[in-house]
């Protein structure tokens, strides 16, 4: 890897950490494309490396939330334990799935994540904040989210935060803090699952992790100064574009251009509808509460 490429990878790793610090998620969504298309890793190595990077970064970011009382340990450990089982299984299985299939699955996860972000997160409100924790449902959902994380290295904060808010009745700040505990736990398990079949470039992995941690600390300091709603929506559109790019990259050459043209036309039509049509169904779906 050239010095220029390495520099670019490390600068982009700062942005990965910044995303985690500002939004409580988005680390793997950015890390896997960074490692595949910039660092030149294959899909399995990129997914495994991203699990390590995001796991360590989340654990560091959780410290400040814990000090502020924004980590619900019992809920996080229950959800995280189930997520670890799912993530380890996903990591074992993912190591034997073709790269193209993994990247298509990752792209689909990116698009689903972007759609969820555009819909927005709901705060459960004080009336649900102290309800009894549905342990069975927490374990089931934790295992499902963990399986997705282990397989494609994504589906962290933007799946965990809504699940914690809805199932555990946590306020959004507490759900975000608790999600970092869950992400750290299941990322470690998913990484362990991949270690049996993937070789890790530890020098590059530790360098990317270090820069991501620095970015997350900077993001945590900026979190109160940046309008979260605006930032989240801009990030969602970026994730949607990246997911589309990865999906088109994996399409056979003879259909890639028609698919890209169709997606561009669809995107342009959606943009016109959203921006100019008062009764646009897309606008109602995005802003529905």
C-alpha positions in Angstrom: 0.0 0.0 0.0 1.4 3.4 -1.0 1.9 6.2 1.5 -0.8 8.3 -0.1 -3.3 5.4 0.1 -2.4 4.7 3.7 -2.8 8.4 4.6 -6.2 8.5 2.9 -7.3 5.3 4.8 -6.3 6.8 8.1 -8.0 10.2 7.4 -11.2 8.3 6.5 -10.9 6.3 9.7 -11.2 9.5 11.6 -14.5 10.0 9.9 -15.6 6.6 11.0 -14.9 7.4 14.6 -16.5 10.8 14.2 -19.7 9.1 13.0 -19.8 6.8 16.1 -19.1 9.8 18.4 -21.8 12.0 16.9 -24.5 9.5 16.0 -23.9 6.4 18.2 -23.6 4.3 15.0 -22.5 4.2 11.4 -19.0 2.8 12.1 -19.2 -0.5 10.1 -21.3 1.2 7.4 -18.3 3.3 6.6 -15.5 1.0 7.6 -16.2 -1.9 5.2 -16.4 0.2 2.0 -13.3 2.1 3.2 -11.3 -1.2 3.6 -12.6 -2.8 0.4 -12.4 0.1 -2.0 -9.6 2.2 -0.6 -7.4 -0.2 1.4 -7.9 -3.0 -1.2 -8.9 -5.7 1.2 -11.2 -8.6 0.2 -14.7 -8.6 1.6 -14.1 -11.2 4.4 -10.9 -9.4 5.7 -12.6 -6.0 5.5 -15.7 -7.3 7.5 -13.5 -9.0 10.1 -11.3 -5.9 10.5 -14.3 -3.6 10.7 -15.6 -5.6 13.6 -12.4 -5.1 15.5 -12.2 -1.4 14.7 -15.8 -0.7 15.6 -15.7 -2.9 18.7 -12.7 -1.2 20.2 -14.0 2.3 19.2 -17.4 1.6 20.7 -15.9 0.4 24.0 -13.8 3.5 24.3 -16.8 5.7 23.4 -18.9 3.9 26.1 -16.7 5.2 28.9 -18.0 8.8 28.8 -21.6 7.6 28.5 -21.1 5.3 31.5 -19.7 8.2 33.6 -22.7 10.2 32.7 -25.1 7.4 33.8 -26.3 6.8 30.2 -25.6 3.0 30.1 -28.3 0.6 31.3 -26.0 -2.3 32.2 -28.6 -5.1 32.7 -30.4 -4.4 29.5 -27.1 -4.0 27.6 -25.6 -7.2 28.9 -28.8 -9.2 28.1 -29.0 -7.8 24.6 -25.3 -8.0 24.1 -25.0 -11.6 25.2 -27.7 -12.7 22.8 -26.0 -10.6 20.1 -22.6 -12.2 20.8 -24.1 -15.7 20.1 -25.7 -14.5 16.9 -22.5 -12.5 15.8 -20.2 -15.5 16.5 -22.4 -17.7 14.4 -22.6 -15.1 11.7 -18.8 -14.7 11.7 -18.3 -18.5 11.4 -20.8 -18.7 8.5 -19.6 -15.5 6.8 -16.1 -16.9 6.5 -17.4 -19.5 4.0 -19.7 -17.3 1.9 -18.5 -15.9 -1.4 -17.3 -12.3 -1.3 -19.8 -11.1 -3.8 -22.7 -12.4 -1.8 -21.4 -10.8 1.4 -21.0 -7.4 -0.4 -24.5 -7.6 -1.8 -25.9 -8.4 1.6 -23.9 -5.5 3.0 -25.2 -3.1 0.4 -28.8 -4.2 1.2 -28.1 -3.6 4.9 -26.8 -0.1 4.1 -30.0 0.7 2.2 -32.2 -0.6 5.0 -30.2 1.4 7.5 -30.5 4.6 5.5 -34.3 4.1 5.2 -34.5 3.6 9.0 -32.4 6.8 9.6 -34.6 8.8 7.3 -37.7 7.7 9.2 -36.0 8.9 12.4 -35.8 7.5 15.9 -38.6 7.6 18.3 -38.2 8.5 22.0 -40.3 6.0 24.0 -41.3 8.7 26.4 -41.4 8.7 30.2 -44.5 6.5 30.4 -42.5 3.5 29.1 -39.2 4.3 30.7 -39.7 1.9 33.7 -41.8 -0.9 32.2 -40.8 -4.5 32.8 -38.1 -5.6 30.5 -39.4 -8.3 28.0 -36.4 -10.6 28.4 -37.4 -13.2 25.8 -37.9 -10.5 23.1 -34.7 -8.8 24.0 -32.8 -12.1 23.6 -34.5 -12.9 20.3 -33.9 -9.5 18.8 -30.4 -9.4 20.2 -29.5 -12.7 18.5 -31.1 -11.5 15.2 -29.2 -8.2 15.2 -26.0 -10.0 16.2 -26.3 -12.5 13.3 -26.6 -9.7 10.8 -23.6 -8.0 12.4 -21.5 -11.1 12.3 -22.4 -12.0 8.7 -21.8 -8.6 7.0 -20.1 -6.5 9.7 -23.0 -4.0 9.8 -26.2 -3.4 11.6 -24.7 -2.0 14.7 -26.0 1.2 16.3 -28.8 2.0 13.9 -30.4 -1.3 14.6 -29.5 -1.6 18.2 -30.6 1.9 19.3 -34.2 1.6 18.1 -34.5 -1.9 19.5 -33.3 -0.8 23.0 -35.6 2.2 22.9 -38.7 0.1 21.9 -38.0 -3.1 23.9 -36.4 -1.6 27.0 -38.2 1.7 27.2 -34.9 3.6 27.3 -34.7 7.3 26.5 -32.7 8.0 23.4 -29.5 9.2 25.2 -29.5 6.1 27.4 -30.3 3.9 24.3 -27.3 5.4 22.5 -24.9 4.9 25.5 -26.2 1.3 26.1 -25.9 0.5 22.4 -22.1 1.1 22.5 -21.8 -1.7 25.1 -23.9 -4.0 22.9 -21.9 -3.1 19.8 -18.6 -3.7 21.6 -19.8 -7.1 22.8 -21.1 -8.5 19.6 -18.3 -7.0 17.5 -15.9 -9.0 19.6 -17.9 -12.2 19.1 -18.2 -11.6 15.3 -14.5 -10.9 15.1 -13.7 -14.2 17.0 -15.9 -16.1 14.5 -14.0 -14.7 11.5 -10.5 -15.4 13.0 -10.8 -19.1 12.2 -10.9 -18.4 8.4 -9.5 -14.9 7.9 -5.9 -13.5 8.2 -5.7 -10.0 9.8 -3.2 -7.3 8.8 -2.7 -6.2 12.4 -0.5 -3.2 11.6 -3.1 -1.6 9.4 -5.9 -2.7 11.7 -4.4 -1.1 14.8 -3.6 2.1 12.9 -7.2 2.4 11.6 -8.5 1.6 15.1 -6.3 4.3 16.7 -7.5 7.0 14.3 -11.1 5.9 14.7 -10.9 6.2 18.4 -9.5 9.7 18.1 -12.3 10.5 15.8 -14.9 9.1 18.2 -13.6 11.3 21.0 -13.8 14.4 18.8 -17.3 13.4 17.7 -18.4 13.1 21.3 -17.2 16.6 22.0 -19.0 18.0 18.9 -22.2 16.1 19.5 -23.9 18.9 21.4 -22.9 21.6 18.9 -24.2 20.0 15.7 -28.0 19.7 15.0 -28.4 15.9 15.4 -31.5 15.7 13.1 -29.8 17.5 10.2 -26.6 15.5 10.6 -28.4 12.2 10.7 -30.4 12.9 7.6 -27.4 14.0 5.6 -25.5 10.9 6.8 -28.5 8.7 5.8 -28.5 10.0 2.2 -24.7 9.4 2.1 -25.2 5.8 3.3 -28.0 5.3 0.7 -25.7 6.5 -2.1 -22.8 4.2 -0.8 -25.2 1.2 -0.6 -26.3 1.8 -4.2 -22.7 2.2 -5.3 -21.7 -1.2 -3.7 -24.8 -2.9 -5.2 -24.0 -1.6 -8.7 -20.4 -2.6 -8.3 -21.4 -6.2 -7.7 -23.9 -6.3 -10.6 -22.7 -8.2 -13.8 -21.0 -5.8 -16.3 -23.7 -6.0 -18.9 -26.5 -4.9 -16.6 -24.5 -2.5 -14.3 -25.1 0.6 -16.5 -28.9 0.0 -17.1 -29.3 -0.6 -13.3 -27.4 2.6 -12.5 -29.5 4.5 -15.0 -32.7 3.1 -13.5 -31.6 3.9 -10.0 -30.6 7.5 -11.0 -34.0 8.0 -12.6 -35.7 6.6 -9.6 -33.7 8.8 -7.3 -34.4 11.9 -9.4 -38.1 11.1 -9.4 -38.1 10.6 -5.6 -36.2 13.9 -5.2 -38.7 15.8 -7.3 -41.7 14.2 -5.5 -40.2 14.9 -2.0 -39.2 18.5 -2.8 -42.1 19.7 -4.9 -45.2 17.6 -4.3 -47.0 18.5 -1.1 -48.8 15.1 -0.9 -45.8 13.0 -1.9 -46.1 9.6 -0.2 -42.3 9.6 0.3 -42.6 12.8 2.3 -45.3 11.4 4.5 -43.3 8.2 5.0 -40.2 10.0 6.0 -41.9 12.4 8.4 -44.4 10.0 9.9 -44.4 9.9 13.7 
